[in-house]
Amino acid sequence: MAEAFLNNYHDQFICAESAGLEAGTLNPLVVESMKETGVDISHNKTKTVMEILETGKAYDYVVTVCDQAQAERCPFFPGNGRRLHWDFTDPSSFEGSRQEILTQIRDVRDKIHDAVNNLVSMIRETTFNSR
């Protein structure tokens, strides 16, 4: 979700890539909740951290997004980029009815959206104040 928000609303300023420890499949309820915001991720492909590392790219910022329960499985990404961690519950862990799960996903989605906007504001402030 963070990658999609960054690339859809801030692509003139930031290029974001998302990866996990293992390749997975997109959660259809996450896809649905993102469509509600006007962001279609239905054609996105999941990537692994290893795939990203093999490109040899350097990053100014590396943001890990995982909850405390999964912290030991949160990917490590080498390099000199500034590291940030966002503690959000993985939507795949949500339980309940379809509607209850979708409500929980929307809550995480909205919090990620706010975190993305705060990150962009911080980067812009840092970039423009250092000139």
MODELLER restraints for C-alpha pairs under 7 A, 6 or more apart:
rsr = mdl.restraints
at = mdl.atoms
rsr.add(forms.Gaussian(group=physical.xy_distance, feature=features.Distance(at['CA:1:A'], at['CA:109:A']), mean=6.80, stdev=0.5))
rsr.add(forms.Gaussian(group=physical.xy_distance, feature=features.Distance(at['CA:2:A'], at['CA:112:A']), mean=6.12, stdev=0.5))
rsr.add(forms.Gaussian(group=physical.xy_distance, feature=features.Distance(at['CA:2:A'], at['CA:113:A']), mean=6.88, stdev=0.5))
rsr.add(forms.Gaussian(group=physical.xy_distance, feature=features.Distance(at['CA:2:A'], at['CA:116:A']), mean=6.40, stdev=0.5))
rsr.add(forms.Gaussian(group=physical.xy_distance, feature=features.Distance(at['CA:3:A'], at['CA:16:A']), mean=5.31, stdev=0.5))
rsr.add(forms.Gaussian(group=physical.xy_distance, feature=features.Distance(at['CA:3:A'], at['CA:17:A']), mean=5.91, stdev=0.5))
rsr.add(forms.Gaussian(group=physical.xy_distance, feature=features.Distance(at['CA:3:A'], at['CA:18:A']), mean=5.85, stdev=0.5))
rsr.add(forms.Gaussian(group=physical.xy_distance, feature=features.Distance(at['CA:4:A'], at['CA:41:A']), mean=6.98, stdev=0.5))
rsr.add(forms.Gaussian(group=physical.xy_distance, feature=features.Distance(at['CA:5:A'], at['CA:113:A']), mean=6.68, stdev=0.5))
rsr.add(forms.Gaussian(group=physical.xy_distance, feature=features.Distance(at['CA:6:A'], at['CA:14:A']), mean=6.79, stdev=0.5))
rsr.add(forms.Gaussian(group=physical.xy_distance, feature=features.Distance(at['CA:6:A'], at['CA:16:A']), mean=6.31, stdev=0.5))
rsr.add(forms.Gaussian(group=physical.xy_distance, feature=features.Distance(at['CA:6:A'], at['CA:116:A']), mean=6.69, stdev=0.5))
rsr.add(forms.Gaussian(group=physical.xy_distance, feature=features.Distance(at['CA:7:A'], at['CA:14:A']), mean=6.91, stdev=0.5))
rsr.add(forms.Gaussian(group=physical.xy_distance, feature=features.Distance(at['CA:7:A'], at['CA:15:A']), mean=6.07, stdev=0.5))
rsr.add(forms.Gaussian(group=physical.xy_distance, feature=features.Distance(at['CA:7:A'], at['CA:16:A']), mean=6.10, stdev=0.5))
rsr.add(forms.Gaussian(group=physical.xy_distance, feature=features.Distance(at['CA:18:A'], at['CA:47:A']), mean=6.94, stdev=0.5))
rsr.add(forms.Gaussian(group=physical.xy_distance, feature=features.Distance(at['CA:19:A'], at['CA:46:A']), mean=6.68, stdev=0.5))
rsr.add(forms.Gaussian(group=physical.xy_distance, feature=features.Distance(at['CA:19:A'], at['CA:47:A']), mean=4.80, stdev=0.5))
rsr.add(forms.Gaussian(group=physical.xy_distance, feature=features.Distance(at['CA:19:A'], at['CA:48:A']), mean=4.74, stdev=0.5))
rsr.add(forms.Gaussian(group=physical.xy_distance, feature=features.Distance(at['CA:19:A'], at['CA:49:A']), mean=5.06, stdev=0.5))
rsr.add(forms.Gaussian(group=physical.xy_distance, feature=features.Distance(at['CA:20:A'], at['CA:47:A']), mean=6.47, stdev=0.5))
rsr.add(forms.Gaussian(group=physical.xy_distance, feature=features.Distance(at['CA:20:A'], at['CA:48:A']), mean=4.82, stdev=0.5))
rsr.add(forms.Gaussian(group=physical.xy_distance, feature=features.Distance(at['CA:20:A'], at['CA:49:A']), mean=5.50, stdev=0.5))
rsr.add(forms.Gaussian(group=physical.xy_distance, feature=features.Distance(at['CA:20:A'], at['CA:75:A']), mean=6.63, stdev=0.5))
rsr.add(forms.Gaussian(group=physical.xy_distance, feature=features.Distance(at['CA:21:A'], at['CA:48:A']), mean=5.40, stdev=0.5))
rsr.add(forms.Gaussian(group=physical.xy_distance, feature=features.Distance(at['CA:21:A'], at['CA:49:A']), mean=5.74, stdev=0.5))
rsr.add(forms.Gaussian(group=physical.xy_distance, feature=features.Distance(at['CA:21:A'], at['CA:75:A']), mean=6.04, stdev=0.5))
rsr.add(forms.Gaussian(group=physical.xy_distance, feature=features.Distance(at['CA:22:A'], at['CA:48:A']), mean=5.38, stdev=0.5))
rsr.add(forms.Gaussian(group=physical.xy_distance, feature=features.Distance(at['CA:23:A'], at['CA:46:A']), mean=5.65, stdev=0.5))
rsr.add(forms.Gaussian(group=physical.xy_distance, feature=features.Distance(at['CA:23:A'], at['CA:47:A']), mean=5.44, stdev=0.5))
rsr.add(forms.Gaussian(group=physical.xy_distance, feature=features.Distance(at['CA:23:A'], at['CA:48:A']), mean=5.37, stdev=0.5))
rsr.add(forms.Gaussian(group=physical.xy_distance, feature=features.Distance(at['CA:24:A'], at['CA:46:A']), mean=5.93, stdev=0.5))
rsr.add(forms.Gaussian(group=physical.xy_distance, feature=features.Distance(at['CA:25:A'], at['CA:46:A']), mean=6.52, stdev=0.5))
rsr.add(forms.Gaussian(group=physical.xy_distance, feature=features.Distance(at['CA:29:A'], at['CA:102:A']), mean=6.29, stdev=0.5))
rsr.add(forms.Gaussian(group=physical.xy_distance, feature=features.Distance(at['CA:30:A'], at['CA:105:A']), mean=6.58, stdev=0.5))
rsr.add(forms.Gaussian(group=physical.xy_distance, feature=features.Distance(at['CA:31:A'], at['CA:40:A']), mean=6.98, stdev=0.5))
rsr.add(forms.Gaussian(group=physical.xy_distance, feature=features.Distance(at['CA:31:A'], at['CA:41:A']), mean=5.88, stdev=0.5))
rsr.add(forms.Gaussian(group=physical.xy_distance, feature=features.Distance(at['CA:31:A'], at['CA:42:A']), mean=5.87, stdev=0.5))
rsr.add(forms.Gaussian(group=physical.xy_distance, feature=features.Distance(at['CA:33:A'], at['CA:106:A']), mean=6.11, stdev=0.5))
rsr.add(forms.Gaussian(group=physical.xy_distance, feature=features.Distance(at['CA:34:A'], at['CA:40:A']), mean=6.38, stdev=0.5))
rsr.add(forms.Gaussian(group=physical.xy_distance, feature=features.Distance(at['CA:58:A'], at['CA:79:A']), mean=6.85, stdev=0.5))
rsr.add(forms.Gaussian(group=physical.xy_distance, feature=features.Distance(at['CA:59:A'], at['CA:81:A']), mean=5.36, stdev=0.5))
rsr.add(forms.Gaussian(group=physical.xy_distance, feature=features.Distance(at['CA:60:A'], at['CA:81:A']), mean=4.31, stdev=0.5))
rsr.add(forms.Gaussian(group=physical.xy_distance, feature=features.Distance(at['CA:60:A'], at['CA:82:A']), mean=6.06, stdev=0.5))
rsr.add(forms.Gaussian(group=physical.xy_distance, feature=features.Distance(at['CA:61:A'], at['CA:81:A']), mean=4.73, stdev=0.5))
rsr.add(forms.Gaussian(group=physical.xy_distance, feature=features.Distance(at['CA:61:A'], at['CA:82:A']), mean=4.63, stdev=0.5))
rsr.add(forms.Gaussian(group=physical.xy_distance, feature=features.Distance(at['CA:61:A'], at['CA:83:A']), mean=5.89, stdev=0.5))
rsr.add(forms.Gaussian(group=physical.xy_distance, feature=features.Distance(at['CA:62:A'], at['CA:81:A']), mean=6.03, stdev=0.5))
rsr.add(forms.Gaussian(group=physical.xy_distance, feature=features.Distance(at['CA:62:A'], at['CA:82:A']), mean=6.09, stdev=0.5))
rsr.add(forms.Gaussian(group=physical.xy_distance, feature=features.Distance(at['CA:62:A'], at['CA:83:A']), mean=4.93, stdev=0.5))
rsr.add(forms.Gaussian(group=physical.xy_distance, feature=features.Distance(at['CA:62:A'], at['CA:84:A']), mean=6.27, stdev=0.5))
rsr.add(forms.Gaussian(group=physical.xy_distance, feature=features.Distance(at['CA:63:A'], at['CA:83:A']), mean=5.91, stdev=0.5))
rsr.add(forms.Gaussian(group=physical.xy_distance, feature=features.Distance(at['CA:63:A'], at['CA:84:A']), mean=4.72, stdev=0.5))
rsr.add(forms.Gaussian(group=physical.xy_distance, feature=features.Distance(at['CA:63:A'], at['CA:85:A']), mean=5.49, stdev=0.5))
rsr.add(forms.Gaussian(group=physical.xy_distance, feature=features.Distance(at['CA:64:A'], at['CA:74:A']), mean=6.87, stdev=0.5))
rsr.add(forms.Gaussian(group=physical.xy_distance, feature=features.Distance(at['CA:64:A'], at['CA:84:A']), mean=6.40, stdev=0.5))
rsr.add(forms.Gaussian(group=physical.xy_distance, feature=features.Distance(at['CA:64:A'], at['CA:85:A']), mean=4.80, stdev=0.5))
rsr.add(forms.Gaussian(group=physical.xy_distance, feature=features.Distance(at['CA:64:A'], at['CA:86:A']), mean=6.13, stdev=0.5))
rsr.add(forms.Gaussian(group=physical.xy_distance, feature=features.Distance(at['CA:65:A'], at['CA:85:A']), mean=6.03, stdev=0.5))
rsr.add(forms.Gaussian(group=physical.xy_distance, feature=features.Distance(at['CA:65:A'], at['CA:86:A']), mean=4.84, stdev=0.5))
rsr.add(forms.Gaussian(group=physical.xy_distance, feature=features.Distance(at['CA:65:A'], at['CA:87:A']), mean=5.96, stdev=0.5))
rsr.add(forms.Gaussian(group=physical.xy_distance, feature=features.Distance(at['CA:65:A'], at['CA:88:A']), mean=6.30, stdev=0.5))
rsr.add(forms.Gaussian(group=physical.xy_distance, feature=features.Distance(at['CA:66:A'], at['CA:74:A']), mean=6.18, stdev=0.5))
rsr.add(forms.Gaussian(group=physical.xy_distance, feature=features.Distance(at['CA:66:A'], at['CA:86:A']), mean=6.58, stdev=0.5))
rsr.add(forms.Gaussian(group=physical.xy_distance, feature=features.Distance(at['CA:66:A'], at['CA:87:A']), mean=5.30, stdev=0.5))
rsr.add(forms.Gaussian(group=physical.xy_distance, feature=features.Distance(at['CA:66:A'], at['CA:88:A']), mean=5.43, stdev=0.5))
rsr.add(forms.Gaussian(group=physical.xy_distance, feature=features.Distance(at['CA:66:A'], at['CA:89:A']), mean=6.40, stdev=0.5))
rsr.add(forms.Gaussian(group=physical.xy_distance, feature=features.Distance(at['CA:66:A'], at['CA:90:A']), mean=6.64, stdev=0.5))
rsr.add(forms.Gaussian(group=physical.xy_distance, feature=features.Distance(at['CA:67:A'], at['CA:87:A']), mean=4.57, stdev=0.5))
rsr.add(forms.Gaussian(group=physical.xy_distance, feature=features.Distance(at['CA:67:A'], at['CA:88:A']), mean=4.87, stdev=0.5))
rsr.add(forms.Gaussian(group=physical.xy_distance, feature=features.Distance(at['CA:67:A'], at['CA:89:A']), mean=4.89, stdev=0.5))
rsr.add(forms.Gaussian(group=physical.xy_distance, feature=features.Distance(at['CA:67:A'], at['CA:90:A']), mean=6.80, stdev=0.5))
rsr.add(forms.Gaussian(group=physical.xy_distance, feature=features.Distance(at['CA:68:A'], at['CA:87:A']), mean=6.60, stdev=0.5))
rsr.add(forms.Gaussian(group=physical.xy_distance, feature=features.Distance(at['CA:88:A'], at['CA:108:A']), mean=6.71, stdev=0.5))
rsr.add(forms.Gaussian(group=physical.xy_distance, feature=features.Distance(at['CA:91:A'], at['CA:105:A']), mean=5.91, stdev=0.5))
rsr.add(forms.Gaussian(group=physical.xy_distance, feature=features.Distance(at['CA:94:A'], at['CA:101:A']), mean=5.77, stdev=0.5))
rsr.add(forms.Gaussian(group=physical.xy_distance, feature=features.Distance(at['CA:95:A'], at['CA:101:A']), mean=6.08, stdev=0.5))
